Amino acid sequence: MTGGAMDGGSGKPAVSRAATRVVAELERMIVTGELLPGQPIRQELMAERLGVSRLPVREGLRQLTSEGLVQHEHNVGYTVARLNQSEFDQIYLMRAALEREVLAVLPRLDDAALDEISELRDLVAEAAEAADILEMRLRNQTFHFAVFERSPLLLVVAELRRLWNLAMPYHAAYLYDADVRRKVCAEHDDMVEALVAGDNNRLIELMNLHRKGGETSTGVMLSAASPTSTGERPEP
């Protein structure tokens, strides 16, 4: 019999199941800022931490490299991807285009869906009021994807999630401003009203304004922190 060891009765190679867990955990660590842009990822240490062999860690790192969250340099190893200003701008350019298409074809939501989205909106507001920046960021993404994933364009939504994950490590700083947190929550209130009304055009307008705030604030900080304005990638 060829191939890797099989896991239980699932018929799926054990290494692939372990790699899936590695990908999920590394993605979480990058998105939350536990692993910072430019930080090396040591395969041996990560394998020990996650209780797996180096093989699924390597497989997971390769997948995250293909998605852009991780970078690999020959004879150096893997590091968390670090965006420069040009890359950040391109992420927001793609988000603007894709989010418009996703929201344009959003079906009229039923009461159960609206209640769920409203509850998620309230959870963002609770974290904002408590100044729990990490929890606010995570809940904010959950709120928006509870809307996006109601769209029939599921492949587009999957690409949107990748783009959001790429930019997530850079969003924390601007949310430390209490006025910004209140503005974000007020914009969420307006979005829920548009969803209740089934007004997709209004929802797109609101999302454009909402996105612009994060893009402008984070982009300014990213530009100020960058050692170059030429688009060249800084050294890790």
CORFENLIN-V33805 format. One record per pair of residues at least 4 apart in sequence whose ideal C-beta (glycine too) atoms are under 8 Angstrom apart, sorted by sequence separation. I is the first residue (numbers start at 0). J is the second residue. D is the distance in whole Angstrom. If there is no record, write none. Layout:
BEGIN
((I	J	D) (I	J	D))
END
This chain:
BEGIN
((5	9	8) (11	15	6) (12	16	7) (13	17	6) (14	18	6) (15	19	7) (16	20	7) (17	21	6) (18	22	6) (19	23	7) (20	24	6) (21	25	6) (22	26	6) (23	27	6) (24	28	6) (25	29	6) (26	30	6) (27	31	6) (29	33	8) (34	38	5) (41	45	6) (42	46	6) (43	47	7) (44	48	6) (45	49	6) (51	55	5) (52	56	7) (53	57	6) (54	58	6) (55	59	6) (56	60	6) (57	61	7) (58	62	7) (59	63	6) (60	64	6) (61	65	7) (62	66	7) (64	68	8) (72	76	7) (82	86	4) (83	87	7) (84	88	6) (85	89	6) (86	90	7) (87	91	7) (88	92	6) (89	93	6) (90	94	6) (91	95	6) (92	96	7) (93	97	6) (94	98	6) (95	99	7) (96	100	7) (97	101	6) (98	102	6) (99	103	6) (100	104	7) (101	105	7) (108	112	4) (109	113	7) (110	114	6) (111	115	7) (112	116	6) (113	117	6) (114	118	6) (115	119	7) (116	120	6) (117	121	7) (118	122	7) (119	123	7) (120	124	7) (121	125	6) (122	126	7) (123	127	6) (124	128	6) (125	129	6) (131	135	6) (132	136	6) (133	137	7) (134	138	6) (135	139	6) (136	140	7) (137	141	7) (138	142	6) (139	143	7) (140	144	6) (141	145	6) (142	146	7) (143	147	6) (144	148	5) (145	149	8) (152	156	6) (153	157	6) (154	158	7) (155	159	6) (156	160	7) (157	161	7) (158	162	7) (159	163	6) (160	164	6) (161	165	7) (162	166	7) (163	167	6) (166	170	7) (170	174	7) (171	175	8) (175	179	8) (176	180	7) (177	181	6) (178	182	6) (179	183	6) (180	184	7) (181	185	6) (182	186	6) (183	187	7) (184	188	7) (185	189	7) (186	190	7) (187	191	7) (188	192	7) (189	193	7) (190	194	6) (191	195	6) (192	196	6) (198	202	6) (199	203	6) (200	204	7) (201	205	6) (202	206	6) (203	207	6) (204	208	7) (205	209	6) (206	210	6) (207	211	6) (208	212	7) (209	213	7) (210	214	6) (211	215	6) (212	216	6) (213	217	6) (214	218	6) (215	219	6) (216	220	7) (217	221	6) (218	222	6) (219	223	6) (220	224	6) (221	225	6) (227	231	5) (5	10	6) (6	11	6) (11	16	6) (28	33	4) (29	34	5) (40	45	6) (46	51	6) (51	56	6) (63	68	5) (64	69	5) (71	76	7) (82	87	5) (108	113	5) (126	131	5) (129	134	8) (148	153	7) (150	155	7) (174	179	6) (193	198	5) (196	201	7) (5	11	7) (6	12	7) (27	33	8) (28	34	4) (34	40	7) (46	52	6) (63	69	4) (64	70	7) (71	77	5) (72	78	7) (126	132	8) (150	156	6) (173	179	6) (174	180	6) (193	199	8) (222	228	7) (227	233	7) (5	12	6) (6	13	4) (9	16	7) (46	53	5) (49	56	7) (64	71	5) (70	77	7) (71	78	8) (226	233	5) (4	12	7) (5	13	7) (69	77	5) (70	78	5) (82	90	7) (108	116	7) (126	134	4) (127	135	5) (148	156	6) (193	201	4) (194	202	6) (225	233	6) (3	12	4) (4	13	5) (25	34	7) (46	55	8) (60	69	6) (69	78	7) (70	79	8) (126	135	4) (147	156	5) (174	183	7) (193	202	4) (2	12	6) (3	13	6) (4	14	7) (6	16	5) (43	53	7) (46	56	5) (61	71	8) (69	79	6) (70	80	5) (3	14	5) (42	53	5) (45	56	5) (60	71	7) (68	79	7) (69	80	6) (70	81	8) (3	15	7) (68	80	6) (123	135	6) (126	138	5) (144	156	7) (147	159	6) (190	202	6) (193	205	6) (64	77	7) (67	80	6) (42	56	5) (25	40	7) (42	57	6) (123	138	5) (144	159	8) (190	205	5) (122	138	5) (123	139	5) (144	160	7) (189	205	5) (190	206	7) (60	77	5) (42	60	7) (119	138	7) (122	141	8) (123	142	5) (144	163	8) (186	205	6) (190	209	7) (25	45	7) (40	60	7) (122	142	8) (143	163	8) (119	141	6) (120	142	6) (186	208	7) (119	142	4) (140	163	6) (186	209	5) (21	45	7) (24	49	6) (116	142	7) (119	145	5) (183	209	7) (186	212	8) (140	167	7) (21	49	6) (20	49	7) (40	69	7) (116	145	5) (183	212	7) (21	51	6) (115	145	6) (116	146	6) (182	212	7) (20	51	7) (136	167	7) (179	212	7) (17	51	5) (21	55	5) (25	59	6) (29	63	8) (42	76	8) (136	170	6) (17	52	8) (20	55	8) (21	56	5) (25	60	7) (41	76	7) (42	77	7) (136	171	6) (40	76	7) (17	54	8) (18	55	4) (21	58	7) (22	59	4) (26	63	7) (39	76	6) (40	77	4) (112	149	6) (179	216	7) (14	52	8) (17	55	4) (18	56	8) (21	59	3) (25	63	6) (39	77	7) (40	78	6) (133	171	7) (136	174	7) (21	60	8) (29	68	6) (39	78	5) (40	79	7) (132	171	6) (135	174	6) (14	54	5) (15	55	8) (18	58	4) (19	59	8) (22	62	5) (29	69	8) (38	78	6) (173	213	7) (14	55	5) (18	59	5) (22	63	6) (37	78	6) (38	79	5) (105	146	7) (108	149	6) (26	68	7) (37	79	6) (132	174	5) (15	58	7) (25	68	8) (36	79	5) (106	149	7) (132	175	6) (170	213	6) (173	216	4) (14	58	7) (18	62	7) (25	69	7) (35	79	6) (36	80	7) (37	81	4) (102	146	8) (105	149	6) (106	150	8) (139	183	7) (146	190	7) (173	217	6) (34	79	5) (36	81	4) (102	147	8) (105	150	5) (106	151	8) (130	175	8) (135	180	7) (142	187	7) (172	217	7) (36	82	7) (101	147	5) (104	150	6) (104	151	6) (127	174	8) (130	177	7) (170	217	6) (173	220	7) (102	150	7) (104	152	6) (146	194	7) (169	217	5) (172	220	6) (98	147	7) (101	150	4) (29	79	6) (130	180	8) (101	152	5) (166	217	7) (169	220	8) (100	152	6) (128	180	8) (169	221	6) (127	180	4) (101	155	6) (127	181	7) (100	155	6) (101	156	6) (127	183	7) (127	184	5) (97	155	5) (101	159	7) (123	183	8) (124	184	5) (97	158	6) (98	159	7) (123	184	6) (97	159	5) (124	187	7) (120	184	8) (123	187	6) (93	158	8) (94	159	7) (97	162	7) (120	187	5) (94	162	5) (120	188	7) (93	162	6) (94	163	8) (120	190	8) (120	191	6) (90	162	5) (117	191	6) (90	165	6) (91	166	8) (116	191	6) (90	166	5) (113	191	7) (116	194	6) (87	166	7) (113	194	6) (87	169	7) (113	195	6) (82	165	7) (82	166	7) (80	165	7) (108	194	6) (82	169	7) (79	168	8) (108	197	8) (107	197	4) (67	161	7) (105	199	6) (66	161	6) (104	199	8) (68	164	6) (103	199	6) (68	165	6) (102	199	6) (105	202	7) (66	164	8) (67	165	6) (102	202	5) (103	203	7) (32	133	7) (102	203	5) (31	133	6) (99	203	6) (102	206	6) (31	136	8) (98	203	8) (31	137	7) (30	137	8) (99	206	8) (98	206	6) (99	207	8) (95	207	7) (98	210	7) (95	210	7) (94	210	6) (91	210	7) (91	214	5) (91	218	8) (87	217	7) (88	218	7) (87	218	6) (36	168	6) (35	168	7) (36	169	8) (30	164	6) (84	218	7) (87	221	6) (29	164	7) (32	168	6) (30	167	5) (84	221	6) (26	164	6) (29	167	8) (30	168	7) (83	221	8) (84	222	5) (29	168	6) (32	171	6) (82	221	7) (84	225	6) (83	225	6) (83	227	8) (84	228	7) (85	230	4) (84	230	7) (83	230	6) (83	231	7) (83	232	6) (83	233	7) (81	232	7) (81	233	6) (81	235	6) (78	235	5) (37	233	8) (39	235	7) (38	235	8) (37	235	4))
END
